[in-house]
Amino acid sequence: MKTVKFLCPAEIIPPYIEVDLSLLDVGQKLVAGDLKFHPALKLIRPKDKPIVKIAPTCQ
């Protein structure tokens, strides 16, 4: 997923939200509720909705 939608005041719109995937292993996923962001931002999608899942590579 490339975008995540939030509701927030215009003065605190973040230019980006950094996500660290380095601790995820094959088969693990990051869900919307795992994202760290300003408390005034309200996530529009369900918190259990996957953002990214680490899949094995084909060899």
Backbone as CSV, one residue per row, in Angstrom:
resi,resn,N_x,N_y,N_z,CA_x,CA_y,CA_z,C_x,C_y,C_z
1,MET,0.847,-1.162,0.000,0.000,0.000,0.000,0.899,1.234,0.000
2,LYS,0.605,2.170,-0.874,1.441,3.368,-0.992,0.885,4.563,-0.233
3,THR,-0.410,4.565,0.022,-1.003,5.709,0.713,-1.890,5.243,1.864
4,VAL,-1.962,6.072,2.886,-2.845,5.856,4.026,-3.571,7.174,4.250
5,LYS,-4.876,7.128,4.389,-5.659,8.355,4.531,-5.953,8.664,5.987
6,PHE,-5.822,9.958,6.308,-6.075,10.472,7.647,-6.978,11.694,7.552
7,LEU,-7.647,12.006,8.636,-8.311,13.294,8.826,-7.466,14.039,9.842
8,CYS,-7.177,15.323,9.545,-6.383,16.091,10.495,-6.493,17.576,10.180
9,PRO,-6.129,18.409,11.150,-6.084,19.853,10.897,-5.006,20.169,9.859
10,ALA,-5.263,21.134,9.012,-4.341,21.482,7.928,-2.947,21.864,8.418
11,GLU,-2.852,22.448,9.588,-1.550,22.916,10.066,-0.626,21.784,10.532
12,ILE,-1.128,20.578,10.652,-0.249,19.480,11.074,-0.175,18.342,10.048
13,ILE,-0.508,18.607,8.799,-0.401,17.574,7.767,1.072,17.178,7.637
14,PRO,1.385,15.916,7.885,2.794,15.496,7.778,3.191,15.318,6.312
15,PRO,4.432,15.655,5.955,4.871,15.469,4.570,5.011,13.982,4.232
16,TYR,5.256,13.171,5.257,5.367,11.720,5.075,5.250,11.050,6.445
17,ILE,5.018,9.758,6.445,5.043,8.963,7.671,6.067,7.868,7.438
18,GLU,7.098,7.875,8.254,8.184,6.912,8.100,7.774,5.571,8.705
19,VAL,8.030,4.492,7.950,7.698,3.148,8.396,8.960,2.295,8.325
20,ASP,9.340,1.699,9.452,10.532,0.853,9.512,10.115,-0.612,9.358
21,LEU,10.511,-1.223,8.252,10.170,-2.617,7.988,11.310,-3.564,8.346
22,SER,12.413,-3.035,8.852,13.609,-3.831,9.080,13.418,-4.937,10.123
23,LEU,12.460,-4.797,11.024,12.258,-5.806,12.056,11.247,-6.880,11.653
24,LEU,10.620,-6.723,10.482,9.651,-7.716,10.026,10.356,-8.883,9.359
25,ASP,9.820,-10.075,9.560,10.364,-11.281,8.952,9.358,-11.789,7.919
26,VAL,9.757,-12.758,7.122,8.896,-13.337,6.093,7.595,-13.823,6.733
27,GLY,6.476,-13.433,6.125,5.161,-13.815,6.617,4.555,-12.836,7.598
28,GLN,5.351,-11.909,8.127,4.821,-10.920,9.067,4.225,-9.749,8.304
29,LYS,3.341,-9.027,8.970,2.711,-7.876,8.335,2.660,-6.694,9.293
30,LEU,2.476,-5.541,8.711,2.302,-4.298,9.452,0.880,-3.841,9.169
31,VAL,0.105,-3.579,10.213,-1.270,-3.126,10.025,-1.363,-1.629,10.321
32,ALA,-2.432,-1.021,9.885,-2.601,0.425,10.031,-2.455,0.875,11.482
33,GLY,-2.903,0.086,12.432,-2.800,0.442,13.847,-1.377,0.449,14.375
34,ASP,-0.433,-0.151,13.633,0.974,-0.172,14.047,1.708,1.122,13.693
35,LEU,1.128,1.945,12.831,1.788,3.175,12.400,1.871,4.170,13.553
36,LYS,2.972,4.905,13.605,3.166,5.943,14.618,2.979,7.304,13.943
37,PHE,2.069,8.115,14.476,1.794,9.418,13.885,1.256,10.363,14.950
38,HIS,1.158,11.630,14.613,0.683,12.675,15.526,-0.697,12.302,16.078
39,PRO,-0.932,12.506,17.365,-2.221,12.122,17.965,-3.434,12.862,17.398
40,ALA,-3.230,14.008,16.755,-4.358,14.737,16.181,-4.816,14.140,14.837
41,LEU,-4.010,13.252,14.258,-4.392,12.600,13.012,-5.351,11.462,13.327
42,LYS,-6.412,11.355,12.539,-7.373,10.272,12.730,-7.306,9.362,11.504
43,LEU,-6.945,8.127,11.743,-6.842,7.129,10.689,-8.235,6.828,10.146
44,ILE,-8.392,6.849,8.828,-9.700,6.616,8.223,-10.001,5.123,8.056
45,ARG,-8.996,4.321,7.809,-9.211,2.885,7.582,-9.196,2.113,8.901
46,PRO,-9.719,0.895,8.922,-9.682,0.091,10.155,-8.239,-0.161,10.610
47,LYS,-8.027,-0.181,11.915,-6.675,-0.342,12.459,-6.079,-1.716,12.172
48,ASP,-6.922,-2.705,11.872,-6.408,-4.047,11.595,-6.175,-4.301,10.099
49,LYS,-6.360,-3.271,9.276,-6.153,-3.390,7.827,-4.657,-3.447,7.528
50,PRO,-4.192,-4.480,6.813,-2.754,-4.591,6.492,-2.246,-3.430,5.629
51,ILE,-1.059,-2.970,5.948,-0.366,-1.951,5.168,0.661,-2.630,4.273
52,VAL,1.397,-3.576,4.835,2.428,-4.313,4.090,2.568,-5.698,4.703
53,LYS,2.879,-6.677,3.848,3.167,-8.040,4.298,4.447,-8.477,3.608
54,ILE,5.359,-9.053,4.379,6.631,-9.508,3.835,6.425,-10.904,3.240
55,ALA,6.608,-11.007,1.926,6.418,-12.275,1.218,7.767,-12.879,0.851
56,PRO,7.831,-14.206,0.794,9.089,-14.838,0.394,9.382,-14.580,-1.083
57,THR,10.640,-14.589,-1.449,11.000,-14.430,-2.857,10.989,-15.786,-3.522
58,CYS,10.656,-15.809,-4.790,10.655,-17.063,-5.569,12.059,-17.316,-6.091
59,GLN,12.502,-18.554,-5.996,13.836,-18.903,-6.501,13.738,-20.030,-7.494
